[in-house]
Amino acid sequence: MDPQIAMTDTTTLRPRETPGPKLLSVVVPVYNEEDVLEEFERRTREALESLNQVYELVLVNDGSSDGTLAVILRLRQANP
């Protein structure tokens, strides 16, 4: 193992000590999903909101050749 990569300080592995809600991040790679992405986002948002949890939905365009990126940008504008 590369000595520069080795972890020597395990204190960084302790849970966060500051109070407050934790953020749930849902990261979804999307590829040519223009036709279904809005419905997916709506259903996923409904499910996440039912958890009563602070969340973010991160949609990652994985090189789509259709209008997926435009849909992502539209969804981001509507739900910052």
C-alpha atoms as a printed R data frame, in Angstrom:
   type eleno elety resid chain resno       x      y       z
1  ATOM     1    CA   MET     A     1   0.000  0.000   0.000
2  ATOM     2    CA   ASP     A     2   1.201  3.454  -0.859
3  ATOM     3    CA   PRO     A     3   2.242  5.139   2.429
4  ATOM     4    CA   GLN     A     4   0.828  8.450   1.197
5  ATOM     5    CA   ILE     A     5  -2.648  6.891   0.927
6  ATOM     6    CA   ALA     A     6  -2.590  5.030   4.246
7  ATOM     7    CA   MET     A     7  -4.962  6.446   6.850
8  ATOM     8    CA   THR     A     8  -3.249  7.240  10.097
9  ATOM     9    CA   ASP     A     9  -5.919  9.370  11.773
10 ATOM    10    CA   THR     A    10  -9.192  7.539  12.452
11 ATOM    11    CA   THR     A    11 -10.791 10.556  14.111
12 ATOM    12    CA   THR     A    12 -12.088 11.589  10.699
13 ATOM    13    CA   LEU     A    13 -14.291  8.479  10.695
14 ATOM    14    CA   ARG     A    14 -16.351  9.568  13.706
15 ATOM    15    CA   PRO     A    15 -19.933 10.683  13.138
16 ATOM    16    CA   ARG     A    16 -20.630 14.356  12.716
17 ATOM    17    CA   GLU     A    17 -21.036 15.997  16.098
18 ATOM    18    CA   THR     A    18 -22.963 19.071  14.994
19 ATOM    19    CA   PRO     A    19 -26.720 18.943  15.465
20 ATOM    20    CA   GLY     A    20 -29.081 19.275  12.564
21 ATOM    21    CA   PRO     A    21 -30.705 17.203   9.895
22 ATOM    22    CA   LYS     A    22 -28.564 14.938   7.791
23 ATOM    23    CA   LEU     A    23 -28.759 15.244   4.049
24 ATOM    24    CA   LEU     A    24 -29.807 12.190   2.052
25 ATOM    25    CA   SER     A    25 -28.243 12.326  -1.413
26 ATOM    26    CA   VAL     A    26 -29.703 10.162  -4.159
27 ATOM    27    CA   VAL     A    27 -27.396 10.116  -7.179
28 ATOM    28    CA   VAL     A    28 -28.835  8.733 -10.408
29 ATOM    29    CA   PRO     A    29 -26.911  8.332 -13.668
30 ATOM    30    CA   VAL     A    30 -29.221  8.877 -16.657
31 ATOM    31    CA   TYR     A    31 -28.595  7.980 -20.279
32 ATOM    32    CA   ASN     A    32 -31.092  8.810 -23.040
33 ATOM    33    CA   GLU     A    33 -34.002  9.044 -20.599
34 ATOM    34    CA   GLU     A    34 -35.737 12.071 -22.110
35 ATOM    35    CA   ASP     A    35 -39.102 10.298 -22.403
36 ATOM    36    CA   VAL     A    36 -39.303  8.990 -18.824
37 ATOM    37    CA   LEU     A    37 -37.151 11.323 -16.748
38 ATOM    38    CA   GLU     A    38 -39.882 13.725 -15.635
39 ATOM    39    CA   GLU     A    39 -42.069 10.865 -14.392
40 ATOM    40    CA   PHE     A    40 -39.092  9.250 -12.652
41 ATOM    41    CA   GLU     A    41 -38.248 12.534 -10.940
42 ATOM    42    CA   ARG     A    42 -41.869 13.053  -9.832
43 ATOM    43    CA   ARG     A    43 -42.184  9.561  -8.347
44 ATOM    44    CA   THR     A    44 -38.771  9.700  -6.709
45 ATOM    45    CA   ARG     A    45 -39.489 13.146  -5.221
46 ATOM    46    CA   GLU     A    46 -42.813 11.888  -3.808
47 ATOM    47    CA   ALA     A    47 -41.087  8.899  -2.215
48 ATOM    48    CA   LEU     A    48 -38.301 11.057  -0.744
49 ATOM    49    CA   GLU     A    49 -40.740 13.642   0.619
50 ATOM    50    CA   SER     A    50 -42.655 10.881   2.405
51 ATOM    51    CA   LEU     A    51 -39.498 10.108   4.419
52 ATOM    52    CA   ASN     A    52 -39.629 13.472   6.179
53 ATOM    53    CA   GLN     A    53 -35.901 13.796   5.508
54 ATOM    54    CA   VAL     A    54 -33.759 16.545   4.027
55 ATOM    55    CA   TYR     A    55 -32.729 15.246   0.622
56 ATOM    56    CA   GLU     A    56 -31.238 16.075  -2.733
57 ATOM    57    CA   LEU     A    57 -31.775 14.266  -5.999
58 ATOM    58    CA   VAL     A    58 -28.702 14.470  -8.215
59 ATOM    59    CA   LEU     A    59 -29.276 13.506 -11.842
60 ATOM    60    CA   VAL     A    60 -26.049 12.873 -13.742
61 ATOM    61    CA   ASN     A    61 -26.226 13.013 -17.525
62 ATOM    62    CA   ASP     A    62 -24.118 10.082 -18.686
63 ATOM    63    CA   GLY     A    63 -23.450 11.262 -22.244
64 ATOM    64    CA   SER     A    64 -27.019 11.181 -23.548
65 ATOM    65    CA   SER     A    65 -27.575 11.920 -27.223
66 ATOM    66    CA   ASP     A    66 -31.254 12.862 -26.840
67 ATOM    67    CA   GLY     A    67 -32.841 15.740 -24.895
68 ATOM    68    CA   THR     A    68 -32.046 14.313 -21.452
69 ATOM    69    CA   LEU     A    69 -29.813 17.229 -20.490
70 ATOM    70    CA   ALA     A    70 -32.538 19.748 -21.345
71 ATOM    71    CA   VAL     A    71 -34.981 17.831 -19.139
72 ATOM    72    CA   ILE     A    72 -32.458 17.776 -16.268
73 ATOM    73    CA   LEU     A    73 -31.953 21.531 -16.551
74 ATOM    74    CA   ARG     A    74 -35.711 22.124 -16.629
75 ATOM    75    CA   LEU     A    75 -36.226 19.933 -13.554
76 ATOM    76    CA   ARG     A    76 -33.418 21.717 -11.715
77 ATOM    77    CA   GLN     A    77 -34.984 25.079 -12.425
78 ATOM    78    CA   ALA     A    78 -38.404 23.895 -11.205
79 ATOM    79    CA   ASN     A    79 -37.003 22.160  -8.090
80 ATOM    80    CA   PRO     A    80 -33.792 23.838  -6.973
